[in-house]
Amino acid sequence: MKRALWLLLFCNLLLSLSGKSQNVEHVYRFYENLTVSAPECGPDLIPLQNAGSCNAGQVHGTYQDDNPPCRANRKVYHNNPGWGLSYTNPQGVIGNSYTISMYVKVASWGGNKIPVLSFFNGADDDGIYFVKAPVGNEYCLSVSSQATVGECPFFNTNNYYLLTFTRNEQTGILSIYVNNALFATFNDAAGRYTANAGRAIHLFRNENVSSCDYAEVNFSYISFSNTASSQQKVAENYGNICYTANINSAVDFLITPNPSCGFPENITINYSGSIPANSTAYSFEWDWDGGKVISGSGRGPYQIAWDTPGPKDVSLVITHTECGETIQNTKIAEISALDLTTEVIQPSCADPLATVTVTPIEGKGPFQFSVDSVNFQSSEQFRIPADTYRIFVKDAGDCVVGKDLIIDPTGSVLVKTIEDTTICEGQTISLTTESNSEIHSWLPETGLDNAATKDPVASPNVTTTYIVSAGSDGCLQRDTVTITVIPKIEITVTPDTEIEEEIPFQLQAASTQLDNIAGSSYQWFPPTGLNNPRIANPVATLLSSNTYTVRGTTPEGCYAEASVTLLIIPPDWIYLPTAFSPNSDGKNDILYLNTKGIKEFSYLRIYNRWGQLVFYTNDITAGWDGRFRGAEPVAGVYTFQLSGVSDRNRTIRKEGSILLLR
């Protein structure tokens, strides 16, 4: 009897451990519903009114159009004042190890201390709140007073933020991230920020019966996961948030290659969705649209072959085995059997060019044709001289096939000069020509050193098309070459200018010639102090004077240069030391301003850590001895604000902190 009991307990332990090894994630994208994204079996999010007697209204929220980053426009969920959301956690996804991520924007603040997350595990936690900053209308996150907290990112109503709360069961550490930066850590050894199955987690719901503080929030994405996340994982999630928050990739898969050219050919199909590889809670059902499985199972990769070409509908249905929730995706695999034939009319003395007509076989129109695989045309006919070619056809699916073709020369005369080319004005080029004739003539003669030689040197001032003729035994052959001449380039640049130190200054280079040539470029030397030395109008931010040279270049390498000198005007400033020690030792007992070039001083305000104004002056020579209302100086960190106007009418405002030492 005891042996049977121990065996039963052991089996239950194995089942429990097996369940915990599964990665479970419930994702909500709020496309006009509060349901979990398919094919998950998670619970719906439940709207809850705030605790207490505050009037929350009858409507919990609406689905509004918004523009989260990287997304033109989509629906998001907007909770109304006095309402929050509850994740009921029936499967215990949020337990001792978990990650909660939410991509949200606070649309309106309604109070000074607004709850973000609340746990209901029977233990007392300090909550996680948005707390209003002492100055301005921005908020900061607040967690346990024992937490290690970094610099506050100060939340506003203009931006979406990725908030990540993750706890590691092994260490007991709760970490809070804002976007991809670690904000706070807390040793939660007591398990205050944990939950178990059936214990809900509340989002933006005020549990305080005597408080009416609330926030109106635009929700675009929330994820609840039963695994802790590393800082690297949080950074990856933030880098992909534009995709993750808007696209359900659970049923995504890859078809390689697509289109498939050169039928018959095996196609590789592989699952690429977001369901973890170690998850066994899903079934994968594929439909190959008549394709034959050469190899593969489950998620793949598969090798698939079809007996016929054309578009094939490949479908994947993923079903959650516990609740039967399904999601389907269908993609088209393009299977091409493209081929071609050619018909040739060979050249003659009367017509030195062959006429080639290309006929595509199979494939998907419209078709394009080429004799070099680079330049394609819609016409299936070519006029080409004698040579060896490879003829190409490309279909609408970008499949390309080619066949070799030889055009035989006619008679005994051969002549072929260089390909069309481009030079800069003032350059020369040799018109090297292949020919078996002894007699050659070139037209026009303008720009040629010798129009009666086989290989003249050309130096045209303008774009010119030259025709070379070669004759023997009464058969005349011709070839042409066009020499495109890039006109001389002129560049105008910003005049020499005096600028202020570390104040961005816009440089500008322009050229009427370059502006009309696609692919032209600019390069500034040296690149020091420029935000981008490879554009026509970089911004220079300098500490010292500098002379820049800009070079404008055409795609063919023709260029011109111009220079500009930027002279730095000596700076003006207002500086306040970061620490002083009013201990009557004669050293740093008074906190004074250090200034240069200031014609008008507006104020210096100093506040203690409670936000009280402890010192004020509009006298630039006055100093503070650390006293407040006559009392002895109190050591600690103080904040300051100051403002003044320089001799160049520049308004200088600064805020910062001061350390008072005793």
C-alpha positions in Angstrom: 0.0 0.0 0.0 2.8 2.4 0.9 4.7 1.5 -2.2 1.6 2.2 -4.4 1.1 5.6 -2.6 4.8 6.6 -3.2 4.5 5.6 -6.9 1.4 7.7 -7.3 3.1 10.7 -5.7 6.2 10.2 -7.9 4.0 10.2 -11.1 2.3 13.4 -10.0 5.7 15.0 -9.4 6.8 14.0 -12.9 3.6 15.4 -14.4 4.1 18.7 -12.5 7.7 19.0 -13.6 6.7 18.2 -17.2 4.1 21.0 -17.1 6.5 23.5 -15.7 9.0 22.8 -18.5 6.6 24.0 -21.1 7.0 27.6 -22.1 3.5 29.2 -22.1 2.8 32.7 -23.3 -0.6 34.5 -23.6 -0.5 37.5 -25.9 -3.1 40.2 -26.4 -3.1 42.6 -29.4 -6.4 44.4 -28.8 -7.8 44.3 -32.3 -11.3 45.3 -31.1 -11.4 42.5 -28.5 -9.8 41.5 -25.2 -9.2 37.9 -26.2 -5.9 36.0 -26.3 -4.2 35.7 -29.7 -4.8 32.4 -31.4 -4.0 29.6 -31.1 -3.4 30.2 -27.3 -5.9 28.9 -24.7 -5.5 31.8 -22.4 -8.3 33.7 -20.7 -10.0 36.9 -21.9 -8.8 40.1 -20.1 -11.6 41.4 -17.9 -12.4 45.1 -17.4 -12.7 46.0 -13.7 -13.8 49.2 -12.0 -11.5 50.8 -9.5 -12.1 49.9 -5.9 -13.9 52.5 -3.8 -16.8 54.7 -4.5 -15.4 56.8 -7.3 -17.7 57.2 -10.3 -16.2 55.1 -13.1 -19.1 55.3 -15.6 -20.8 52.3 -17.2 -18.5 51.9 -20.2 -15.1 50.2 -19.4 -13.3 51.4 -22.6 -13.3 51.8 -26.3 -11.3 50.7 -29.3 -9.7 53.8 -30.9 -7.5 54.5 -33.9 -3.9 55.3 -32.9 -0.5 55.4 -34.5 2.0 53.3 -32.5 5.6 53.6 -33.8 6.3 51.7 -37.0 2.5 51.3 -37.7 0.6 53.7 -39.9 -2.7 53.2 -38.1 -4.5 50.5 -36.1 -7.1 50.0 -33.4 -5.9 50.0 -29.7 -7.9 49.5 -26.5 -8.4 52.7 -24.4 -9.7 52.2 -20.9 -12.0 54.9 -19.5 -11.4 56.7 -16.2 -11.9 54.5 -13.2 -11.4 51.2 -15.1 -8.5 48.7 -15.3 -7.9 45.2 -16.7 -7.6 41.9 -14.9 -5.7 38.8 -16.1 -7.3 36.0 -14.2 -4.2 33.6 -14.4 -6.2 30.4 -14.4 -3.3 28.3 -15.5 -0.8 29.9 -13.2 1.3 31.3 -16.1 2.3 34.1 -13.7 3.9 32.3 -10.8 7.4 32.5 -9.3 9.1 32.9 -12.6 7.5 35.1 -15.2 7.7 38.0 -17.7 4.9 40.5 -18.1 5.4 42.9 -21.1 3.1 45.7 -22.2 3.4 48.2 -25.0 1.3 51.1 -23.8 0.9 54.9 -24.0 -0.7 56.8 -21.1 -3.2 59.1 -22.8 -4.2 61.0 -19.7 -3.1 61.1 -16.0 -5.7 61.3 -13.3 -3.9 61.7 -10.0 -0.5 61.6 -8.4 -0.1 57.8 -7.6 -1.5 55.5 -10.3 -1.2 51.7 -10.0 0.4 49.8 -12.9 0.5 46.2 -11.6 -1.1 44.6 -8.6 -0.6 41.0 -7.4 -3.1 39.0 -5.3 -1.1 36.1 -3.8 -2.0 36.6 -0.1 1.2 38.5 0.6 1.5 42.3 1.1 3.4 44.0 -1.8 4.3 47.7 -2.1 2.7 47.8 -5.6 4.1 49.2 -8.8 2.9 52.7 -9.6 3.3 55.7 -11.8 4.2 58.6 -9.4 4.0 62.3 -10.4 7.4 64.1 -10.6 7.8 67.1 -8.3 8.2 69.4 -11.3 6.3 69.4 -14.6 3.6 67.0 -15.7 5.7 63.8 -16.1 5.6 60.6 -14.1 8.1 58.0 -12.9 7.8 54.3 -11.9 7.8 53.5 -8.2 8.3 50.1 -6.7 9.4 48.9 -3.2 11.4 51.3 -1.2 14.1 48.6 -0.9 14.5 48.4 -4.7 17.6 49.5 -6.5 16.3 52.2 -8.9 18.1 53.8 -11.8 17.6 57.2 -13.5 13.9 57.8 -14.1 12.9 57.9 -17.9 10.0 60.3 -17.1 6.9 59.1 -18.8 4.6 61.5 -20.8 1.4 61.2 -22.9 3.2 61.5 -26.3 5.0 58.2 -26.5 4.5 54.4 -26.3 6.7 52.6 -23.9 7.6 48.9 -23.6 7.3 48.0 -19.9 8.8 44.7 -18.9 8.4 43.1 -15.4 10.3 39.8 -15.0 11.0 37.7 -12.0 13.6 34.8 -11.7 12.5 32.1 -9.3 16.1 30.9 -8.8 17.3 34.3 -7.6 14.1 35.9 -6.4 15.1 39.1 -8.3 12.3 41.2 -9.8 13.6 43.4 -12.7 11.8 46.2 -14.3 12.8 47.5 -17.8 11.6 50.5 -19.7 12.1 49.9 -23.4 15.5 48.2 -23.5 17.0 49.8 -20.4 17.0 48.3 -16.9 15.2 50.7 -14.5 14.9 48.9 -11.2 15.7 45.6 -9.4 14.3 44.2 -6.2 15.2 41.2 -4.1 11.7 39.7 -3.8 12.8 36.7 -1.6 9.5 37.0 0.3 7.6 36.3 -2.9 5.4 39.5 -2.7 5.4 40.0 -6.4 4.3 36.5 -7.4 1.1 34.7 -8.1 -0.3 31.2 -8.6 -3.2 29.6 -10.6 -6.4 31.5 -10.0 -4.7 34.5 -8.5 -5.4 37.5 -10.8 -3.0 40.2 -11.8 -4.6 43.7 -12.2 -3.3 46.3 -14.6 -3.9 50.0 -14.1 -6.7 49.3 -11.5 -6.7 51.3 -8.3 -7.2 48.9 -5.4 -7.3 51.8 -2.8 -10.9 52.3 -1.7 -10.1 55.9 -0.5 -8.3 57.0 -3.7 -9.7 58.0 -7.1 -6.4 58.2 -9.0 -6.5 56.6 -12.4 -4.8 56.7 -15.8 -6.4 56.4 -19.3 -4.1 54.1 -21.3 -3.8 53.0 -24.9 -3.0 49.3 -24.9 -1.5 47.9 -28.2 0.2 44.8 -26.8 0.4 42.7 -23.6 2.2 39.4 -23.0 2.1 37.1 -20.0 4.8 34.4 -20.0 5.9 31.7 -17.4 9.6 32.3 -18.0 12.0 34.9 -16.8 13.7 37.1 -19.4 17.4 38.2 -19.5 18.4 41.7 -20.4 19.4 40.5 -23.8 16.0 39.0 -24.3 14.3 42.2 -23.3 16.5 44.1 -25.7 15.6 41.7 -28.5 11.9 42.1 -27.7 12.2 45.9 -27.8 14.1 45.7 -31.1 11.2 43.6 -32.6 8.3 45.4 -30.9 7.0 47.0 -34.1 6.5 43.5 -35.6 5.5 41.7 -32.4 2.9 44.2 -31.2 1.1 44.2 -34.5 1.5 40.8 -36.2 0.6 37.4 -35.0 3.4 35.3 -36.3 2.4 32.0 -34.6 1.5 30.4 -37.9 4.2 31.8 -40.1 6.4 29.6 -42.4 9.0 30.0 -45.1 9.0 28.7 -48.7 12.5 28.5 -50.2 13.0 29.2 -53.1 9.8 31.1 -54.0 9.3 31.4 -56.9 11.0 28.1 -57.8 12.6 28.3 -61.2 13.8 25.2 -63.2 10.9 22.7 -62.6 11.1 20.0 -61.5 12.8 21.0 -58.2 12.3 20.2 -54.6 11.0 23.1 -52.5 12.0 23.6 -48.8 9.1 24.6 -46.4 9.8 25.2 -42.8 7.9 26.6 -39.8 9.2 30.0 -38.7 6.5 31.2 -36.3 6.7 32.2 -32.6 5.6 29.0 -30.9 8.6 27.7 -28.9 10.4 24.6 -30.1 9.9 22.8 -26.8 6.2 23.3 -26.7 4.1 20.1 -27.3 0.7 21.7 -26.8 0.1 22.2 -30.5 -0.6 20.1 -33.6 0.6 21.1 -37.0 -1.5 20.1 -40.1 -0.1 20.9 -43.6 -1.9 20.9 -46.9 0.5 20.7 -49.9 -2.1 21.3 -52.7 -1.2 18.0 -54.4 2.5 18.1 -53.6 4.5 15.0 -52.6 6.5 15.0 -49.3 10.0 13.9 -50.0 11.1 14.3 -46.4 10.1 16.1 -43.2 7.5 15.9 -40.4 5.9 18.1 -37.7 7.2 21.6 -38.0 9.6 20.7 -40.8 11.7 21.4 -42.6 10.0 19.6 -45.4 11.2 18.8 -48.9 8.1 19.0 -51.3 7.8 18.2 -55.0 4.9 18.8 -57.4 4.3 16.9 -60.6 3.0 20.0 -62.5 4.2 23.7 -62.5 2.1 26.7 -61.6 0.9 28.4 -58.3 0.4 26.0 -55.4 -1.6 26.8 -52.2 0.4 25.7 -49.2 -1.6 25.9 -45.9 -0.7 25.4 -42.3 -3.3 24.9 -39.5 -2.1 25.0 -35.9 -4.4 23.6 -33.3 -4.0 23.9 -29.5 -4.5 20.4 -28.3 -6.0 21.4 -24.9 -8.8 23.9 -26.0 -9.0 23.3 -29.8 -8.2 26.9 -30.7 -6.9 27.1 -34.3 -5.1 29.5 -36.6 -4.5 29.1 -40.3 -2.1 30.6 -42.8 -1.9 30.0 -46.6 0.9 31.0 -48.9 1.4 30.5 -52.6 4.4 28.6 -53.9 5.1 29.5 -57.5 6.5 26.5 -59.4 7.9 27.6 -62.8 8.8 25.4 -65.8 10.0 28.4 -67.9 11.9 27.7 -71.2 12.5 29.4 -74.5 13.2 28.8 -78.2 14.8 31.2 -80.7 14.4 31.9 -84.5 17.3 33.7 -86.2 17.7 35.6 -89.5 21.5 35.7 -90.0 23.3 39.0 -91.0 24.4 39.8 -94.6 26.5 42.4 -96.4 23.3 44.4 -97.0 22.3 43.9 -93.3 25.1 43.3 -90.9 22.7 42.7 -88.0 20.9 39.4 -87.2 17.2 39.4 -86.3 16.6 37.1 -83.3 13.0 36.3 -82.2 12.6 34.7 -78.8 9.5 32.6 -77.9 8.9 31.7 -74.2 7.6 28.3 -73.2 5.5 27.8 -70.0 6.1 30.4 -67.3 3.8 33.2 -66.3 3.4 36.3 -68.4 4.1 39.1 -69.1 7.6 38.2 -70.2 10.8 40.2 -70.6 13.8 39.4 -72.8 17.5 40.1 -72.7 20.8 39.3 -74.4 23.0 40.1 -71.4 20.8 39.1 -68.3 21.0 42.7 -67.0 19.0 44.9 -69.4 15.6 43.4 -70.1 13.0 44.6 -72.7 9.3 43.8 -73.4 9.9 43.1 -77.1 10.8 39.5 -78.0 12.9 40.6 -81.0 16.6 41.7 -81.1 18.8 43.2 -83.8 22.4 42.1 -82.9 25.7 41.8 -84.7 27.7 38.6 -85.2 28.9 37.2 -81.8 28.3 34.5 -79.2 25.3 35.3 -77.0 23.3 33.9 -74.2 19.6 34.8 -74.7 17.4 35.2 -71.6 13.7 35.3 -70.8 12.2 36.4 -67.5 8.6 35.8 -66.4 6.3 37.6 -64.0 7.5 35.5 -61.1 11.1 36.7 -61.8 12.2 33.3 -63.0 15.0 33.6 -65.6 16.3 30.9 -68.0 18.9 31.3 -70.7 20.2 29.5 -73.8 23.4 30.0 -75.8 23.2 31.4 -79.4 25.9 32.0 -82.0 25.4 34.6 -84.7 27.8 33.8 -87.6 29.7 36.7 -89.3 28.8 37.4 -92.9 31.4 37.4 -95.7 35.1 38.1 -94.8 34.8 41.5 -93.2 34.7 41.8 -89.4 34.6 45.1 -87.5 33.7 45.7 -83.9 34.8 48.8 -81.9 34.4 49.4 -78.2 31.1 49.5 -76.3 29.4 52.8 -75.6 31.2 54.6 -72.8 31.3 57.9 -70.8 34.2 60.3 -70.3 34.7 63.6 -68.5 35.1 66.8 -70.4 38.8 67.1 -71.3 39.6 63.4 -71.2 40.6 61.2 -74.1 39.7 57.6 -75.0 41.1 55.1 -77.5 38.5 53.7 -79.9 40.2 50.2 -80.0 38.6 48.2 -82.9 38.7 44.6 -83.9 38.8 44.2 -87.7 40.4 42.1 -90.4 40.1 44.9 -93.0 43.0 47.2 -94.1 40.7 50.1 -94.9 38.8 52.1 -92.1 37.1 55.4 -92.0 35.4 57.2 -89.1 32.6 59.8 -89.1 32.3 62.4 -87.9 36.0 63.4 -87.8 35.5 66.0 -85.0 37.5 65.1 -81.9 39.5 62.3 -83.6 43.3 62.4 -83.9 43.1 60.3 -87.2 39.8 59.4 -88.8 41.5 57.0 -91.3 43.1 54.6 -88.7 41.6 51.5 -87.1 42.2 52.7 -83.5 41.9 56.5 -83.4 42.0 58.5 -80.1 38.9 60.5 -79.4 38.6 63.7 -77.3 35.1 65.1 -78.1 33.9 68.2 -76.2 30.2 67.0 -76.4 28.5 63.6 -76.6 29.2 62.1 -80.0 28.3 58.9 -81.9 31.1 57.7 -84.1 30.6 55.3 -87.0 33.5 53.1 -88.2 33.3 51.6 -91.7 35.5 48.7 -92.9 35.4 47.3 -96.5 37.0 44.5 -98.4 36.0 42.8 -101.7 33.0 45.0 -102.1 31.4 44.1 -98.7 31.1 47.0 -96.3 30.6 46.5 -92.6 29.9 49.2 -90.0 29.9 49.6 -86.2 29.0 52.5 -84.0 30.0 53.8 -80.6 28.6 56.6 -78.6 31.0 58.6 -76.3 28.9 60.4 -73.7 30.8 63.5 -72.4 30.0 64.7 -68.9 30.3 68.6 -69.0 32.7 70.3 -66.7 31.3 70.4 -63.2 31.0 73.6 -61.1 30.2 73.5 -57.4 29.0 76.4 -55.2 29.5 76.1 -51.4 28.5 78.0 -48.3 30.6 81.2 -47.9 33.3 81.4 -45.2 31.3 82.0 -42.0 31.8 82.7 -38.3 29.8 80.2 -36.1 29.3 79.5 -32.4 31.1 76.6 -30.6 29.0 73.4 -30.5 26.1 75.1 -32.2 25.0 73.0 -35.3 25.6 74.9 -38.6 24.1 73.8 -41.9 26.6 73.5 -44.8 25.4 73.5 -48.4 27.0 72.4 -51.6 25.2 72.7 -55.0 25.9 72.0 -58.6 23.5 72.5 -61.5 25.3 69.8 -63.4 25.2 67.2 -60.6 21.6 67.9 -59.7 20.6 66.7 -63.2 22.7 63.5 -63.0 21.2 60.5 -61.1 23.6 58.7 -58.8 25.8 61.7 -58.2 27.5 62.0 -54.8 29.1 64.5 -52.4 32.0 63.9 -50.0 33.3 66.3 -47.4 36.9 66.3 -46.1 37.8 66.1 -43.3 34.7 64.4 -41.8 35.4 65.7 -38.3 32.4 67.4 -36.8 30.0 66.5 -39.5 26.8 64.5 -39.0 27.1 62.9 -42.4 30.1 63.7 -44.7 28.4 61.9 -47.7 25.5 64.3 -48.4 25.3 67.8 -50.0 24.1 69.5 -46.8 25.7 68.1 -43.7 25.5 69.8 -40.3 28.8 70.9 -38.7 29.2 71.0 -34.9 32.7 72.3 -34.0 34.8 73.0 -31.0 37.5 74.8 -33.1 37.7 76.5 -36.5 38.0 74.2 -39.5 38.2 74.3 -43.3 36.1 71.8 -45.3 36.6 70.7 -48.9 33.6 69.2 -50.7 34.0 67.0 -53.7 31.0 66.4 -56.0 31.3 63.3 -58.2 29.3 61.8 -61.0 28.7 58.1 -61.2 31.4 58.0 -64.0 34.0 59.5 -61.7 34.0 63.1 -63.0 34.4 65.6 -60.1 35.0 69.1 -58.9 35.9 70.6 -55.5 35.2 73.7 -53.4 36.2 74.8 -49.9 34.6 76.7 -47.0 36.2 77.9 -43.7 34.1 78.0 -40.4 35.6 80.2 -37.7 34.5 79.6 -34.1 33.2 82.7 -32.2 34.5 82.6 -28.5 31.7 81.1 -26.3 29.7 82.6 -23.5 28.4 80.6 -20.4 26.9 80.4 -17.0 28.5 77.7 -14.8 27.4 76.5 -11.3 29.7 74.2 -9.3 28.3 70.7 -8.6 29.4 70.7 -4.9 30.4 73.0 -2.1 31.2 72.7 1.7 29.9 75.5 3.9 31.9 74.4 7.0 33.7 77.7 7.7 37.1 76.3 6.7 37.6 79.1 4.1 37.4 76.7 1.2 34.3 76.5 -1.0 32.1 77.9 1.8 30.0 79.9 -0.6 28.4 78.7 -3.8 29.0 81.3 -6.5 28.2 81.5 -10.2 31.0 81.4 -12.8 30.0 83.4 -16.0 31.3 84.9 -19.2 29.6 87.2 -21.7 26.3 87.5 -19.7 24.5 90.8 -20.0 21.3 89.9 -18.2 20.8 87.5 -15.3 17.2 86.4 -14.6 17.4 84.1 -11.6 19.1 81.3 -9.7 16.7 79.0 -7.7 17.8 76.2 -5.4 15.4 73.6 -4.0 15.8 70.9 -1.3 14.7 67.3 -1.8 11.2 68.2 -0.7 10.8 70.7 -3.4 11.1 73.8 -1.1 12.8 76.9 -2.5 15.8 77.4 -0.2 17.6 80.1 -2.1 16.7 82.7 -4.8 18.7 85.6 -6.4 18.8 87.6 -9.6 22.2 89.1 -8.7 24.8 87.3 -10.7 27.5 88.1 -8.1 25.5 86.8 -5.1 26.3 83.4 -3.5 24.6 80.9 -1.2 26.0 79.9 2.1 23.9 76.8 2.4 21.5 78.2 5.0 17.7 78.1 4.8 15.7 80.5 7.0 18.8 81.1 9.1 19.3 77.4 10.0 22.6 75.6 9.7 23.4 74.1 6.3 22.0 70.6 5.8 24.1 68.1 3.8 22.5 66.5 0.9 21.6 66.8 -2.8 19.8 70.0 -3.9 18.4 70.9 -7.4 18.8 74.2 -9.1 17.4 76.2 -12.0 19.0 79.3 -13.6 18.5 81.6 -16.5 20.3 84.4 -18.2 20.9 86.2 -21.6 24.3 86.4 -23.2 25.9 89.3 -25.0 24.8 87.7 -28.3 21.2 87.6 -27.0 21.3 83.8 -26.5 19.0 82.7 -23.6 20.8 80.2 -21.4 18.7 78.0 -19.1 20.1 75.2 -17.0 18.8 72.6 -14.4 20.9 70.2 -12.4 21.9 69.1 -8.9 24.3 70.4 -6.2 25.9 68.3 -3.5 26.2 70.2 -0.1 29.0 68.6 2.0 29.6 69.1 5.7 
